[in-house]
Amino acid sequence: MEHHADFAIPLAQTLVVETDHQRPNGDGTIAGPVLALGWWVDKPGDPPREGPPTGTLYLVADESQPRPVWVTQGRLTSFRLEP
């Protein structure tokens, strides 16, 4: 399942992450600077979500991909802040 965010905020500082989220072509994992943090809102009356909660979503700009990718917080394997 591809994740999406109902709401997102841009980051004021450069956060670079590595993940265990496989690239669609199978060549490595998604990694790069985070453009925004996102989250979703369950609509009233919607059935409960299945599976574990995903928490915060990270919009990662992996330059090998045609567009940024939403990655769940549980898929992060490392991070660093850049000045």
mmCIF file of the N, C-alpha and C atoms, coordinates in Angstrom:
data_MODEL
# 
_entry.id   MODEL 
# 
loop_
_atom_site.group_PDB 
_atom_site.id 
_atom_site.type_symbol 
_atom_site.label_atom_id 
_atom_site.label_alt_id 
_atom_site.label_comp_id 
_atom_site.label_asym_id 
_atom_site.label_entity_id 
_atom_site.label_seq_id 
_atom_site.pdbx_PDB_ins_code 
_atom_site.Cartn_x 
_atom_site.Cartn_y 
_atom_site.Cartn_z 
_atom_site.occupancy 
_atom_site.B_iso_or_equiv 
_atom_site.pdbx_formal_charge 
_atom_site.auth_seq_id 
_atom_site.auth_comp_id 
_atom_site.auth_asym_id 
_atom_site.auth_atom_id 
_atom_site.pdbx_PDB_model_num 
ATOM 1   N N  . MET A 1 1  ? 0.837   -1.179 0.000   1.00 0.00 ? 1  MET A N  1 
ATOM 2   C CA . MET A 1 1  ? 0.000   0.000  0.000   1.00 0.00 ? 1  MET A CA 1 
ATOM 3   C C  . MET A 1 1  ? 0.881   1.241  0.000   1.00 0.00 ? 1  MET A C  1 
ATOM 4   N N  . GLU A 1 2  ? 0.536   2.186  -0.828  1.00 0.00 ? 2  GLU A N  1 
ATOM 5   C CA . GLU A 1 2  ? 1.260   3.448  -0.846  1.00 0.00 ? 2  GLU A CA 1 
ATOM 6   C C  . GLU A 1 2  ? 0.626   4.388  0.159   1.00 0.00 ? 2  GLU A C  1 
ATOM 7   N N  . HIS A 1 3  ? 1.442   4.967  1.028   1.00 0.00 ? 3  HIS A N  1 
ATOM 8   C CA . HIS A 1 3  ? 0.931   5.863  2.056   1.00 0.00 ? 3  HIS A CA 1 
ATOM 9   C C  . HIS A 1 3  ? 0.689   7.250  1.476   1.00 0.00 ? 3  HIS A C  1 
ATOM 10  N N  . HIS A 1 4  ? -0.160  7.994  2.133   1.00 0.00 ? 4  HIS A N  1 
ATOM 11  C CA . HIS A 1 4  ? -0.415  9.387  1.785   1.00 0.00 ? 4  HIS A CA 1 
ATOM 12  C C  . HIS A 1 4  ? -0.688  10.144 3.078   1.00 0.00 ? 4  HIS A C  1 
ATOM 13  N N  . ALA A 1 5  ? -0.576  11.447 3.008   1.00 0.00 ? 5  ALA A N  1 
ATOM 14  C CA . ALA A 1 5  ? -0.840  12.284 4.177   1.00 0.00 ? 5  ALA A CA 1 
ATOM 15  C C  . ALA A 1 5  ? -2.030  13.181 3.896   1.00 0.00 ? 5  ALA A C  1 
ATOM 16  N N  . ASP A 1 6  ? -2.897  13.319 4.895   1.00 0.00 ? 6  ASP A N  1 
ATOM 17  C CA . ASP A 1 6  ? -3.991  14.279 4.790   1.00 0.00 ? 6  ASP A CA 1 
ATOM 18  C C  . ASP A 1 6  ? -3.480  15.694 5.039   1.00 0.00 ? 6  ASP A C  1 
ATOM 19  N N  . PHE A 1 7  ? -2.464  15.808 5.909   1.00 0.00 ? 7  PHE A N  1 
ATOM 20  C CA . PHE A 1 7  ? -1.860  17.091 6.240   1.00 0.00 ? 7  PHE A CA 1 
ATOM 21  C C  . PHE A 1 7  ? -0.344  16.926 6.219   1.00 0.00 ? 7  PHE A C  1 
ATOM 22  N N  . ALA A 1 8  ? 0.362   17.990 5.842   1.00 0.00 ? 8  ALA A N  1 
ATOM 23  C CA . ALA A 1 8  ? 1.829   17.949 5.828   1.00 0.00 ? 8  ALA A CA 1 
ATOM 24  C C  . ALA A 1 8  ? 2.376   19.326 6.156   1.00 0.00 ? 8  ALA A C  1 
ATOM 25  N N  . ILE A 1 9  ? 3.574   19.333 6.768   1.00 0.00 ? 9  ILE A N  1 
ATOM 26  C CA . ILE A 1 9  ? 4.269   20.588 7.041   1.00 0.00 ? 9  ILE A CA 1 
ATOM 27  C C  . ILE A 1 9  ? 5.702   20.463 6.528   1.00 0.00 ? 9  ILE A C  1 
ATOM 28  N N  . PRO A 1 10 ? 6.227   21.529 5.915   1.00 0.00 ? 10 PRO A N  1 
ATOM 29  C CA . PRO A 1 10 ? 7.610   21.486 5.432   1.00 0.00 ? 10 PRO A CA 1 
ATOM 30  C C  . PRO A 1 10 ? 8.583   21.561 6.605   1.00 0.00 ? 10 PRO A C  1 
ATOM 31  N N  . LEU A 1 11 ? 9.789   21.086 6.391   1.00 0.00 ? 11 LEU A N  1 
ATOM 32  C CA . LEU A 1 11 ? 10.822  21.155 7.423   1.00 0.00 ? 11 LEU A CA 1 
ATOM 33  C C  . LEU A 1 11 ? 11.651  22.415 7.246   1.00 0.00 ? 11 LEU A C  1 
ATOM 34  N N  . ALA A 1 12 ? 12.050  23.023 8.365   1.00 0.00 ? 12 ALA A N  1 
ATOM 35  C CA . ALA A 1 12 ? 12.865  24.240 8.329   1.00 0.00 ? 12 ALA A CA 1 
ATOM 36  C C  . ALA A 1 12 ? 14.353  23.901 8.334   1.00 0.00 ? 12 ALA A C  1 
ATOM 37  N N  . GLN A 1 13 ? 14.711  22.674 8.720   1.00 0.00 ? 13 GLN A N  1 
ATOM 38  C CA . GLN A 1 13 ? 16.096  22.240 8.754   1.00 0.00 ? 13 GLN A CA 1 
ATOM 39  C C  . GLN A 1 13 ? 16.212  20.989 7.892   1.00 0.00 ? 13 GLN A C  1 
ATOM 40  N N  . THR A 1 14 ? 17.381  20.795 7.277   1.00 0.00 ? 14 THR A N  1 
ATOM 41  C CA . THR A 1 14 ? 17.557  19.646 6.405   1.00 0.00 ? 14 THR A CA 1 
ATOM 42  C C  . THR A 1 14 ? 17.749  18.370 7.222   1.00 0.00 ? 14 THR A C  1 
ATOM 43  N N  . LEU A 1 15 ? 16.846  17.434 7.038   1.00 0.00 ? 15 LEU A N  1 
ATOM 44  C CA . LEU A 1 15 ? 16.884  16.121 7.667   1.00 0.00 ? 15 LEU A CA 1 
ATOM 45  C C  . LEU A 1 15 ? 17.073  15.105 6.546   1.00 0.00 ? 15 LEU A C  1 
ATOM 46  N N  . VAL A 1 16 ? 18.138  14.314 6.624   1.00 0.00 ? 16 VAL A N  1 
ATOM 47  C CA . VAL A 1 16 ? 18.419  13.292 5.623   1.00 0.00 ? 16 VAL A CA 1 
ATOM 48  C C  . VAL A 1 16 ? 18.217  11.936 6.283   1.00 0.00 ? 16 VAL A C  1 
ATOM 49  N N  . VAL A 1 17 ? 17.450  11.051 5.622   1.00 0.00 ? 17 VAL A N  1 
ATOM 50  C CA . VAL A 1 17 ? 17.141  9.753  6.203   1.00 0.00 ? 17 VAL A CA 1 
ATOM 51  C C  . VAL A 1 17 ? 17.542  8.616  5.274   1.00 0.00 ? 17 VAL A C  1 
ATOM 52  N N  . GLU A 1 18 ? 17.749  7.452  5.889   1.00 0.00 ? 18 GLU A N  1 
ATOM 53  C CA . GLU A 1 18 ? 17.877  6.191  5.167   1.00 0.00 ? 18 GLU A CA 1 
ATOM 54  C C  . GLU A 1 18 ? 16.757  5.311  5.693   1.00 0.00 ? 18 GLU A C  1 
ATOM 55  N N  . THR A 1 19 ? 16.228  4.446  4.827   1.00 0.00 ? 19 THR A N  1 
ATOM 56  C CA . THR A 1 19 ? 15.089  3.618  5.198   1.00 0.00 ? 19 THR A CA 1 
ATOM 57  C C  . THR A 1 19 ? 15.324  2.169  4.764   1.00 0.00 ? 19 THR A C  1 
ATOM 58  N N  . ASP A 1 20 ? 14.417  1.297  5.202   1.00 0.00 ? 20 ASP A N  1 
ATOM 59  C CA . ASP A 1 20 ? 14.431  -0.077 4.691   1.00 0.00 ? 20 ASP A CA 1 
ATOM 60  C C  . ASP A 1 20 ? 13.301  -0.277 3.674   1.00 0.00 ? 20 ASP A C  1 
ATOM 61  N N  . HIS A 1 21 ? 12.727  0.822  3.193   1.00 0.00 ? 21 HIS A N  1 
ATOM 62  C CA . HIS A 1 21 ? 11.645  0.815  2.197   1.00 0.00 ? 21 HIS A CA 1 
ATOM 63  C C  . HIS A 1 21 ? 12.270  0.575  0.814   1.00 0.00 ? 21 HIS A C  1 
ATOM 64  N N  . GLN A 1 22 ? 11.992  -0.569 0.210   1.00 0.00 ? 22 GLN A N  1 
ATOM 65  C CA . GLN A 1 22 ? 12.585  -0.918 -1.073  1.00 0.00 ? 22 GLN A CA 1 
ATOM 66  C C  . GLN A 1 22 ? 12.133  0.025  -2.185  1.00 0.00 ? 22 GLN A C  1 
ATOM 67  N N  . ARG A 1 23 ? 13.071  0.370  -3.067  1.00 0.00 ? 23 ARG A N  1 
ATOM 68  C CA . ARG A 1 23 ? 12.710  1.124  -4.276  1.00 0.00 ? 23 ARG A CA 1 
ATOM 69  C C  . ARG A 1 23 ? 11.883  0.209  -5.174  1.00 0.00 ? 23 ARG A C  1 
ATOM 70  N N  . PRO A 1 24 ? 10.962  0.788  -5.962  1.00 0.00 ? 24 PRO A N  1 
ATOM 71  C CA . PRO A 1 24 ? 10.097  -0.040 -6.816  1.00 0.00 ? 24 PRO A CA 1 
ATOM 72  C C  . PRO A 1 24 ? 10.865  -0.957 -7.770  1.00 0.00 ? 24 PRO A C  1 
ATOM 73  N N  . ASN A 1 25 ? 12.031  -0.530 -8.241  1.00 0.00 ? 25 ASN A N  1 
ATOM 74  C CA . ASN A 1 25 ? 12.794  -1.362 -9.176  1.00 0.00 ? 25 ASN A CA 1 
ATOM 75  C C  . ASN A 1 25 ? 13.646  -2.405 -8.457  1.00 0.00 ? 25 ASN A C  1 
ATOM 76  N N  . GLY A 1 26 ? 13.605  -2.430 -7.105  1.00 0.00 ? 26 GLY A N  1 
ATOM 77  C CA . GLY A 1 26 ? 14.352  -3.412 -6.332  1.00 0.00 ? 26 GLY A CA 1 
ATOM 78  C C  . GLY A 1 26 ? 15.819  -3.086 -6.152  1.00 0.00 ? 26 GLY A C  1 
ATOM 79  N N  . ASP A 1 27 ? 16.250  -1.922 -6.642  1.00 0.00 ? 27 ASP A N  1 
ATOM 80  C CA . ASP A 1 27 ? 17.652  -1.529 -6.572  1.00 0.00 ? 27 ASP A CA 1 
ATOM 81  C C  . ASP A 1 27 ? 17.897  -0.657 -5.340  1.00 0.00 ? 27 ASP A C  1 
ATOM 82  N N  . GLY A 1 28 ? 18.050  -1.281 -4.182  1.00 0.00 ? 28 GLY A N  1 
ATOM 83  C CA . GLY A 1 28 ? 18.335  -0.532 -2.959  1.00 0.00 ? 28 GLY A CA 1 
ATOM 84  C C  . GLY A 1 28 ? 17.083  -0.061 -2.255  1.00 0.00 ? 28 GLY A C  1 
ATOM 85  N N  . THR A 1 29 ? 17.293  0.860  -1.315  1.00 0.00 ? 29 THR A N  1 
ATOM 86  C CA . THR A 1 29 ? 16.193  1.369  -0.510  1.00 0.00 ? 29 THR A CA 1 
ATOM 87  C C  . THR A 1 29 ? 16.077  2.884  -0.660  1.00 0.00 ? 29 THR A C  1 
ATOM 88  N N  . ILE A 1 30 ? 14.903  3.406  -0.320  1.00 0.00 ? 30 ILE A N  1 
ATOM 89  C CA . ILE A 1 30 ? 14.636  4.843  -0.402  1.00 0.00 ? 30 ILE A CA 1 
ATOM 90  C C  . ILE A 1 30 ? 15.511  5.570  0.615   1.00 0.00 ? 30 ILE A C  1 
ATOM 91  N N  . ALA A 1 31 ? 16.156  6.661  0.184   1.00 0.00 ? 31 ALA A N  1 
ATOM 92  C CA . ALA A 1 31 ? 16.990  7.481  1.057   1.00 0.00 ? 31 ALA A CA 1 
ATOM 93  C C  . ALA A 1 31 ? 17.095  8.880  0.457   1.00 0.00 ? 31 ALA A C  1 
ATOM 94  N N  . GLY A 1 32 ? 17.278  9.877  1.332   1.00 0.00 ? 32 GLY A N  1 
ATOM 95  C CA . GLY A 1 32 ? 17.461  11.242 0.851   1.00 0.00 ? 32 GLY A CA 1 
ATOM 96  C C  . GLY A 1 32 ? 16.915  12.254 1.832   1.00 0.00 ? 32 GLY A C  1 
ATOM 97  N N  . PRO A 1 33 ? 16.901  13.528 1.409   1.00 0.00 ? 33 PRO A N  1 
ATOM 98  C CA . PRO A 1 33 ? 16.389  14.575 2.287   1.00 0.00 ? 33 PRO A CA 1 
ATOM 99  C C  . PRO A 1 33 ? 14.875  14.480 2.450   1.00 0.00 ? 33 PRO A C  1 
ATOM 100 N N  . VAL A 1 34 ? 14.402  14.864 3.635   1.00 0.00 ? 34 VAL A N  1 
ATOM 101 C CA . VAL A 1 34 ? 12.968  14.881 3.926   1.00 0.00 ? 34 VAL A CA 1 
ATOM 102 C C  . VAL A 1 34 ? 12.429  16.271 3.588   1.00 0.00 ? 34 VAL A C  1 
ATOM 103 N N  . LEU A 1 35 ? 11.398  16.313 2.764   1.00 0.00 ? 35 LEU A N  1 
ATOM 104 C CA . LEU A 1 35 ? 10.788  17.583 2.359   1.00 0.00 ? 35 LEU A CA 1 
ATOM 105 C C  . LEU A 1 35 ? 9.707   18.040 3.338   1.00 0.00 ? 35 LEU A C  1 
ATOM 106 N N  . ALA A 1 36 ? 8.989   17.067 3.924   1.00 0.00 ? 36 ALA A N  1 
ATOM 107 C CA . ALA A 1 36 ? 7.872   17.404 4.817   1.00 0.00 ? 36 ALA A CA 1 
ATOM 108 C C  . ALA A 1 36 ? 7.555   16.228 5.727   1.00 0.00 ? 36 ALA A C  1 
ATOM 109 N N  . LEU A 1 37 ? 6.898   16.547 6.843   1.00 0.00 ? 37 LEU A N  1 
ATOM 110 C CA . LEU A 1 37 ? 6.336   15.534 7.730   1.00 0.00 ? 37 LEU A CA 1 
ATOM 111 C C  . LEU A 1 37 ? 4.829   15.534 7.519   1.00 0.00 ? 37 LEU A C  1 
ATOM 112 N N  . GLY A 1 38 ? 4.232   14.356 7.521   1.00 0.00 ? 38 GLY A N  1 
ATOM 113 C CA . GLY A 1 38 ? 2.799   14.284 7.278   1.00 0.00 ? 38 GLY A CA 1 
ATOM 114 C C  . GLY A 1 38 ? 2.098   13.383 8.262   1.00 0.00 ? 38 GLY A C  1 
ATOM 115 N N  . TRP A 1 39 ? 0.787   13.502 8.276   1.00 0.00 ? 39 TRP A N  1 
ATOM 116 C CA . TRP A 1 39 ? -0.058  12.642 9.090   1.00 0.00 ? 39 TRP A CA 1 
ATOM 117 C C  . TRP A 1 39 ? -1.430  12.623 8.453   1.00 0.00 ? 39 TRP A C  1 
ATOM 118 N N  . TRP A 1 40 ? -2.295  11.772 8.959   1.00 0.00 ? 40 TRP A N  1 
ATOM 119 C CA . TRP A 1 40 ? -3.634  11.630 8.409   1.00 0.00 ? 40 TRP A CA 1 
ATOM 120 C C  . TRP A 1 40 ? -4.647  11.822 9.520   1.00 0.00 ? 40 TRP A C  1 
ATOM 121 N N  . VAL A 1 41 ? -5.875  11.988 9.106   1.00 0.00 ? 41 VAL A N  1 
ATOM 122 C CA . VAL A 1 41 ? -6.979  12.137 10.061  1.00 0.00 ? 41 VAL A CA 1 
ATOM 123 C C  . VAL A 1 41 ? -8.054  11.140 9.672   1.00 0.00 ? 41 VAL A C  1 
ATOM 124 N N  . ASP A 1 42 ? -8.429  10.278 10.627  1.00 0.00 ? 42 ASP A N  1 
ATOM 125 C CA . ASP A 1 42 ? -9.534  9.359  10.378  1.00 0.00 ? 42 ASP A CA 1 
ATOM 126 C C  . ASP A 1 42 ? -10.834 10.155 10.367  1.00 0.00 ? 42 ASP A C  1 
ATOM 127 N N  . LYS A 1 43 ? -11.635 9.914  9.364   1.00 0.00 ? 43 LYS A N  1 
ATOM 128 C CA . LYS A 1 43 ? -12.914 10.611 9.263   1.00 0.00 ? 43 LYS A CA 1 
ATOM 129 C C  . LYS A 1 43 ? -13.927 9.968  10.212  1.00 0.00 ? 43 LYS A C  1 
ATOM 130 N N  . PRO A 1 44 ? -14.799 10.770 10.822  1.00 0.00 ? 44 PRO A N  1 
ATOM 131 C CA . PRO A 1 44 ? -15.816 10.201 11.715  1.00 0.00 ? 44 PRO A CA 1 
ATOM 132 C C  . PRO A 1 44 ? -16.637 9.141  10.984  1.00 0.00 ? 44 PRO A C  1 
ATOM 133 N N  . GLY A 1 45 ? -16.846 8.016  11.643  1.00 0.00 ? 45 GLY A N  1 
ATOM 134 C CA . GLY A 1 45 ? -17.634 6.944  11.048  1.00 0.00 ? 45 GLY A CA 1 
ATOM 135 C C  . GLY A 1 45 ? -16.828 5.958  10.229  1.00 0.00 ? 45 GLY A C  1 
ATOM 136 N N  . ASP A 1 46 ? -15.549 6.273  9.926   1.00 0.00 ? 46 ASP A N  1 
ATOM 137 C CA . ASP A 1 46 ? -14.715 5.321  9.194   1.00 0.00 ? 46 ASP A CA 1 
ATOM 138 C C  . ASP A 1 46 ? -14.411 4.117  10.086  1.00 0.00 ? 46 ASP A C  1 
ATOM 139 N N  . PRO A 1 47 ? -14.311 2.937  9.494   1.00 0.00 ? 47 PRO A N  1 
ATOM 140 C CA . PRO A 1 47 ? -13.940 1.768  10.303  1.00 0.00 ? 47 PRO A CA 1 
ATOM 141 C C  . PRO A 1 47 ? -12.504 1.918  10.802  1.00 0.00 ? 47 PRO A C  1 
ATOM 142 N N  . PRO A 1 48 ? -12.169 1.275  11.909  1.00 0.00 ? 48 PRO A N  1 
ATOM 143 C CA . PRO A 1 48 ? -10.793 1.362  12.426  1.00 0.00 ? 48 PRO A CA 1 
ATOM 144 C C  . PRO A 1 48 ? -9.794  0.837  11.393  1.00 0.00 ? 48 PRO A C  1 
ATOM 145 N N  . ARG A 1 49 ? -8.612  1.431  11.381  1.00 0.00 ? 49 ARG A N  1 
ATOM 146 C CA . ARG A 1 49 ? -7.564  0.985  10.459  1.00 0.00 ? 49 ARG A CA 1 
ATOM 147 C C  . ARG A 1 49 ? -7.096  -0.412 10.848  1.00 0.00 ? 49 ARG A C  1 
ATOM 148 N N  . GLU A 1 50 ? -6.746  -1.189 9.823   1.00 0.00 ? 50 GLU A N  1 
ATOM 149 C CA . GLU A 1 50 ? -6.201  -2.517 10.068  1.00 0.00 ? 50 GLU A CA 1 
ATOM 150 C C  . GLU A 1 50 ? -4.697  -2.420 10.244  1.00 0.00 ? 50 GLU A C  1 
ATOM 151 N N  . GLY A 1 51 ? -4.130  -3.317 11.035  1.00 0.00 ? 51 GLY A N  1 
ATOM 152 C CA . GLY A 1 51 ? -2.684  -3.353 11.211  1.00 0.00 ? 51 GLY A CA 1 
ATOM 153 C C  . GLY A 1 51 ? -2.205  -2.324 12.210  1.00 0.00 ? 51 GLY A C  1 
ATOM 154 N N  . PRO A 1 52 ? -0.890  -2.305 12.414  1.00 0.00 ? 52 PRO A N  1 
ATOM 155 C CA . PRO A 1 52 ? -0.325  -1.375 13.390  1.00 0.00 ? 52 PRO A CA 1 
ATOM 156 C C  . PRO A 1 52 ? -0.390  0.065  12.879  1.00 0.00 ? 52 PRO A C  1 
ATOM 157 N N  . PRO A 1 53 ? -0.428  1.040  13.788  1.00 0.00 ? 53 PRO A N  1 
ATOM 158 C CA . PRO A 1 53 ? -0.434  2.435  13.357  1.00 0.00 ? 53 PRO A CA 1 
ATOM 159 C C  . PRO A 1 53 ? 0.880   2.772  12.666  1.00 0.00 ? 53 PRO A C  1 
ATOM 160 N N  . THR A 1 54 ? 0.820   3.639  11.689  1.00 0.00 ? 54 THR A N  1 
ATOM 161 C CA . THR A 1 54 ? 2.022   4.001  10.945  1.00 0.00 ? 54 THR A CA 1 
ATOM 162 C C  . THR A 1 54 ? 2.725   5.208  11.530  1.00 0.00 ? 54 THR A C  1 
ATOM 163 N N  . GLY A 1 55 ? 2.047   6.007  12.361  1.00 0.00 ? 55 GLY A N  1 
ATOM 164 C CA . GLY A 1 55 ? 2.689   7.181  12.958  1.00 0.00 ? 55 GLY A CA 1 
ATOM 165 C C  . GLY A 1 55 ? 2.936   8.268  11.942  1.00 0.00 ? 55 GLY A C  1 
ATOM 166 N N  . THR A 1 56 ? 4.004   8.996  12.149  1.00 0.00 ? 56 THR A N  1 
ATOM 167 C CA . THR A 1 56 ? 4.359   10.107 11.266  1.00 0.00 ? 56 THR A CA 1 
ATOM 168 C C  . THR A 1 56 ? 4.862   9.580  9.930   1.00 0.00 ? 56 THR A C  1 
ATOM 169 N N  . LEU A 1 57 ? 4.539   10.308 8.873   1.00 0.00 ? 57 LEU A N  1 
ATOM 170 C CA . LEU A 1 57 ? 5.029   9.989  7.536   1.00 0.00 ? 57 LEU A CA 1 
ATOM 171 C C  . LEU A 1 57 ? 6.100   10.998 7.153   1.00 0.00 ? 57 LEU A C  1 
ATOM 172 N N  . TYR A 1 58 ? 7.115   10.551 6.426   1.00 0.00 ? 58 TYR A N  1 
ATOM 173 C CA . TYR A 1 58 ? 8.215   11.396 5.969   1.00 0.00 ? 58 TYR A CA 1 
ATOM 174 C C  . TYR A 1 58 ? 8.183   11.426 4.445   1.00 0.00 ? 58 TYR A C  1 
ATOM 175 N N  . LEU A 1 59 ? 8.160   12.620 3.850   1.00 0.00 ? 59 LEU A N  1 
ATOM 176 C CA . LEU A 1 59 ? 8.183   12.753 2.397   1.00 0.00 ? 59 LEU A CA 1 
ATOM 177 C C  . LEU A 1 59 ? 9.641   12.841 1.971   1.00 0.00 ? 59 LEU A C  1 
ATOM 178 N N  . VAL A 1 60 ? 10.181  11.736 1.452   1.00 0.00 ? 60 VAL A N  1 
ATOM 179 C CA . VAL A 1 60 ? 11.600  11.609 1.150   1.00 0.00 ? 60 VAL A CA 1 
ATOM 180 C C  . VAL A 1 60 ? 11.844  11.858 -0.335  1.00 0.00 ? 60 VAL A C  1 
ATOM 181 N N  . ALA A 1 61 ? 12.798  12.757 -0.616  1.00 0.00 ? 61 ALA A N  1 
ATOM 182 C CA . ALA A 1 61 ? 13.183  13.068 -1.993  1.00 0.00 ? 61 ALA A CA 1 
ATOM 183 C C  . ALA A 1 61 ? 14.380  12.198 -2.365  1.00 0.00 ? 61 ALA A C  1 
ATOM 184 N N  . ASP A 1 62 ? 14.108  10.998 -2.842  1.00 0.00 ? 62 ASP A N  1 
ATOM 185 C CA . ASP A 1 62 ? 15.144  10.084 -3.320  1.00 0.00 ? 62 ASP A CA 1 
ATOM 186 C C  . ASP A 1 62 ? 15.353  10.414 -4.795  1.00 0.00 ? 62 ASP A C  1 
ATOM 187 N N  . GLU A 1 63 ? 16.528  10.931 -5.142  1.00 0.00 ? 63 GLU A N  1 
ATOM 188 C CA . GLU A 1 63 ? 16.765  11.412 -6.506  1.00 0.00 ? 63 GLU A CA 1 
ATOM 189 C C  . GLU A 1 63 ? 16.706  10.314 -7.557  1.00 0.00 ? 63 GLU A C  1 
ATOM 190 N N  . SER A 1 64 ? 16.724  9.055  -7.148  1.00 0.00 ? 64 SER A N  1 
ATOM 191 C CA . SER A 1 64 ? 16.620  7.963  -8.119  1.00 0.00 ? 64 SER A CA 1 
ATOM 192 C C  . SER A 1 64 ? 15.164  7.697  -8.510  1.00 0.00 ? 64 SER A C  1 
ATOM 193 N N  . GLN A 1 65 ? 14.228  8.340  -7.818  1.00 0.00 ? 65 GLN A N  1 
ATOM 194 C CA . GLN A 1 65 ? 12.804  8.119  -8.061  1.00 0.00 ? 65 GLN A CA 1 
ATOM 195 C C  . GLN A 1 65 ? 12.210  9.290  -8.851  1.00 0.00 ? 65 GLN A C  1 
ATOM 196 N N  . PRO A 1 66 ? 11.130  9.039  -9.599  1.00 0.00 ? 66 PRO A N  1 
ATOM 197 C CA . PRO A 1 66 ? 10.531  10.113 -10.390 1.00 0.00 ? 66 PRO A CA 1 
ATOM 198 C C  . PRO A 1 66 ? 9.779   11.155 -9.559  1.00 0.00 ? 66 PRO A C  1 
ATOM 199 N N  . ARG A 1 67 ? 9.472   10.809 -8.299  1.00 0.00 ? 67 ARG A N  1 
ATOM 200 C CA . ARG A 1 67 ? 8.771   11.750 -7.418  1.00 0.00 ? 67 ARG A CA 1 
ATOM 201 C C  . ARG A 1 67 ? 9.103   11.396 -5.971  1.00 0.00 ? 67 ARG A C  1 
ATOM 202 N N  . PRO A 1 68 ? 8.908   12.338 -5.035  1.00 0.00 ? 68 PRO A N  1 
ATOM 203 C CA . PRO A 1 68 ? 9.127   12.027 -3.617  1.00 0.00 ? 68 PRO A CA 1 
ATOM 204 C C  . PRO A 1 68 ? 8.203   10.903 -3.147  1.00 0.00 ? 68 PRO A C  1 
ATOM 205 N N  . VAL A 1 69 ? 8.640   10.189 -2.111  1.00 0.00 ? 69 VAL A N  1 
ATOM 206 C CA . VAL A 1 69 ? 7.937   9.008  -1.613  1.00 0.00 ? 69 VAL A CA 1 
ATOM 207 C C  . VAL A 1 69 ? 7.593   9.203  -0.137  1.00 0.00 ? 69 VAL A C  1 
ATOM 208 N N  . TRP A 1 70 ? 6.331   8.937  0.247   1.00 0.00 ? 70 TRP A N  1 
ATOM 209 C CA . TRP A 1 70 ? 5.949   8.941  1.663   1.00 0.00 ? 70 TRP A CA 1 
ATOM 210 C C  . TRP A 1 70 ? 6.438   7.649  2.305   1.00 0.00 ? 70 TRP A C  1 
ATOM 211 N N  . VAL A 1 71 ? 7.172   7.764  3.404   1.00 0.00 ? 71 VAL A N  1 
ATOM 212 C CA . VAL A 1 71 ? 7.713   6.615  4.121   1.00 0.00 ? 71 VAL A CA 1 
ATOM 213 C C  . VAL A 1 71 ? 7.266   6.709  5.574   1.00 0.00 ? 71 VAL A C  1 
ATOM 214 N N  . THR A 1 72 ? 6.836   5.602  6.158   1.00 0.00 ? 72 THR A N  1 
ATOM 215 C CA . THR A 1 72 ? 6.395   5.613  7.554   1.00 0.00 ? 72 THR A CA 1 
ATOM 216 C C  . THR A 1 72 ? 7.594   5.672  8.498   1.00 0.00 ? 72 THR A C  1 
ATOM 217 N N  . GLN A 1 73 ? 7.365   6.215  9.694   1.00 0.00 ? 73 GLN A N  1 
ATOM 218 C CA . GLN A 1 73 ? 8.457   6.380  10.664  1.00 0.00 ? 73 GLN A CA 1 
ATOM 219 C C  . GLN A 1 73 ? 9.111   5.059  11.031  1.00 0.00 ? 73 GLN A C  1 
ATOM 220 N N  . GLY A 1 74 ? 8.384   3.974  11.031  1.00 0.00 ? 74 GLY A N  1 
ATOM 221 C CA . GLY A 1 74 ? 8.928   2.675  11.374  1.00 0.00 ? 74 GLY A CA 1 
ATOM 222 C C  . GLY A 1 74 ? 9.903   2.119  10.351  1.00 0.00 ? 74 GLY A C  1 
ATOM 223 N N  . ARG A 1 75 ? 9.950   2.710  9.154   1.00 0.00 ? 75 ARG A N  1 
ATOM 224 C CA . ARG A 1 75 ? 10.853  2.243  8.102   1.00 0.00 ? 75 ARG A CA 1 
ATOM 225 C C  . ARG A 1 75 ? 12.191  2.970  8.116   1.00 0.00 ? 75 ARG A C  1 
ATOM 226 N N  . LEU A 1 76 ? 12.338  4.008  8.982   1.00 0.00 ? 76 LEU A N  1 
ATOM 227 C CA . LEU A 1 76 ? 13.612  4.736  9.043   1.00 0.00 ? 76 LEU A CA 1 
ATOM 228 C C  . LEU A 1 76 ? 14.670  3.866  9.700   1.00 0.00 ? 76 LEU A C  1 
ATOM 229 N N  . THR A 1 77 ? 15.878  3.863  9.119   1.00 0.00 ? 77 THR A N  1 
ATOM 230 C CA . THR A 1 77 ? 16.987  3.105  9.700   1.00 0.00 ? 77 THR A CA 1 
ATOM 231 C C  . THR A 1 77 ? 18.088  4.032  10.224  1.00 0.00 ? 77 THR A C  1 
ATOM 232 N N  . SER A 1 78 ? 18.155  5.258  9.697   1.00 0.00 ? 78 SER A N  1 
ATOM 233 C CA . SER A 1 78 ? 19.113  6.238  10.224  1.00 0.00 ? 78 SER A CA 1 
ATOM 234 C C  . SER A 1 78 ? 18.703  7.634  9.759   1.00 0.00 ? 78 SER A C  1 
ATOM 235 N N  . PHE A 1 79 ? 19.238  8.642  10.442  1.00 0.00 ? 79 PHE A N  1 
ATOM 236 C CA . PHE A 1 79 ? 18.968  10.016 10.055  1.00 0.00 ? 79 PHE A CA 1 
ATOM 237 C C  . PHE A 1 79 ? 20.149  10.895 10.456  1.00 0.00 ? 79 PHE A C  1 
ATOM 238 N N  . ARG A 1 80 ? 20.220  12.060 9.838   1.00 0.00 ? 80 ARG A N  1 
ATOM 239 C CA . ARG A 1 80 ? 21.199  13.074 10.234  1.00 0.00 ? 80 ARG A CA 1 
ATOM 240 C C  . ARG A 1 80 ? 20.632  14.442 9.899   1.00 0.00 ? 80 ARG A C  1 
ATOM 241 N N  . LEU A 1 81 ? 20.990  15.420 10.717  1.00 0.00 ? 81 LEU A N  1 
ATOM 242 C CA . LEU A 1 81 ? 20.616  16.810 10.467  1.00 0.00 ? 81 LEU A CA 1 
ATOM 243 C C  . LEU A 1 81 ? 21.785  17.496 9.799   1.00 0.00 ? 81 LEU A C  1 
ATOM 244 N N  . GLU A 1 82 ? 21.493  18.285 8.778   1.00 0.00 ? 82 GLU A N  1 
ATOM 245 C CA . GLU A 1 82 ? 22.537  19.048 8.103   1.00 0.00 ? 82 GLU A CA 1 
ATOM 246 C C  . GLU A 1 82 ? 22.328  20.526 8.374   1.00 0.00 ? 82 GLU A C  1 
ATOM 247 N N  . PRO A 1 83 ? 23.451  21.268 8.463   1.00 0.00 ? 83 PRO A N  1 
ATOM 248 C CA . PRO A 1 83 ? 23.322  22.718 8.740   1.00 0.00 ? 83 PRO A CA 1 
ATOM 249 C C  . PRO A 1 83 ? 22.641  23.470 7.614   1.00 0.00 ? 83 PRO A C  1 
# 
